[in-house]
Amino acid sequence: MAIRVVCRNGHVLNVKDHLAGKTVLCPSCQARVEIPMPHEGEFSEDSILSLLGPHEAVPAPHAPPEPNGVPEEAPAGATSMSPPPKKACPRCDRPIDAGTRVCPHCNTYVVGVGDL
């Protein structure tokens, strides 16, 4: 697992757990960065992802085949299927399906209290 910290100049560092409580130099700007001790009961993104296991995309359901191979005409006023609702990933801000629990772009766990 890694501890994620940001230096005072905005550079993101992912440091190993054994460096918790120590001060390191940012490899980009050489600023001193204090690595915090993990709080008891706090989980890192990596530990959550390891508990969830590998992410497998669920294929979208396909419409059943039309009888005689000819699609039926939709009644007047009917609309086609709308795309699934979207939400933005809190980490990479890219659009993802509202039912997604792990962002397929950056592997961030994105389930909130309202999603359960």
N, C-alpha and C positions, 0 to 999 in steps of 0.2 A: 504494500500500500504506500501511497505518497501523501504528503501534506502539501496543500496548495496555499501559497502565500503570494502577496503582491508587494514589490519593493516600492519605495516612496516615489519612484519615477514611473510607476505603472507597469513594470515588467512582471509577468506571471511566472512564478517558479514552482515546480513540482519537486519537492525534496523528499528524501527517504525518511522513514519514521525515526531512525536512530539519531537523526539530527535535531529532534524535538528538544526545545529548551536551549539551543545553541544559537550563536550568531554566525551567519555566513555572508559571503560577498556575492552580490548579484553578478552573474556571468556577463550580463549585457553592459551595466554601467558601473560596476564595482562599488555600489552603495551597500552599506551594512544592513542586513535584514535579520531580524530576530525571528526564529522559528518557534511558534507557540506550542505549548504542550497540548495534546488533544484532551478535550473535556471528556469525563467519564460518561458513557452512554452515547457519545456523538459518533456518527458513522460518516465515513468519507464516501464520495461518489463511487470510488473503486470498490469499496467493500459492499455497497448496495448492489452494484452491477454484478459482482461475483456471486451474491446470494440469488439474484434473479436468474442468472445463467445467460447463455447466449441469446441474443435477440433474433427472432425469426419473423419476417414480415408475413402477415396473414393475407393470402390472396383475396381479392374482392370477389364476392359471389357473382356468378354469371347468370344471366337470364336463362330460363329453360328454353330449349329449342322450340321454335314455332311449329305447329302442326302443318304438314305439307310443305315445309320450308318457306312459307310465305308469311311475312309479319302481318299482324292484324293492324288495321288503322286505329289510331287513338280516337276516342270520342272527342267531340268539339269541346274546347276549353281545357282539355287535359294537357299537362306539361310533361316533359321528359324528366327522367330521374335527375335530381339536382346533386351536385357534388357533396361529399360528406362535409360536415362543419369542420372548420380549421381553428387552430390556436397557435400562438407563437411560442417557440422554445424560449425559456427564460435565459438560457446561456448563449445560444447562437442567434436568436431572434428570427430563425427561419420558420416558415409556416409548416405545420405538421397536422395530421388528422387529430381531431379533438379527443378521440378515444385512445391515442397513443400514450404509453406509459414511459417509454424510453425513446429519446430523440434519435432517429436513424442517422442524423447528420453528425452529431457530436457525442452521442451515447450518454446524454444527461438524463437522469431520472426526473420526469416531469409531472408526476401525479401529485395533485394538490388535494386538500380536504374536499373540495367540491367535485372532484373527479371520482370519488369512491362511491 
